[in-house]
């Protein structure tokens, strides 16, 4: 570490003893000696148990499978109907184009007039 980039401590802070700092990475509690600028103590925070009630978690997983199946079936139905919807939209626009062919003429550029 570059000495110029080290934090400056006052004499009063150094006399107080150890600093307690939270690690930004692992959220551990670090006790630092200002005189030596070294970590003296390190305490890792306790992590909560990942699963409190195993039976409840199993029920959630069973319910998740049902929800996935339901979403899949819904998506499958939409996919089946999508081709019909697109065909109807195409037919309607085709009828409009046949009814009034002069309405939507392509834009002519100056170079096309020569």
Number of C-alpha atoms within 10 A of each C-alpha: 5 5 7 7 7 9 9 10 10 9 10 8 13 14 10 10 13 19 15 15 14 14 12 8 6 9 12 15 16 19 18 18 17 20 13 9 12 12 15 13 12 15 11 12 10 7 6 7 7 7 9 9 9 10 10 11 12 11 10 11 12 11 12 12 11 11 12 11 12 12 12 12 12 11 11 12 11 12 11 10 10 12 11 11 12 11 10 12 12 12 12 12 11 11 12 12 13 10 10 9 10 9 9 8 7 7 7 8 8 7 6 7 6 5
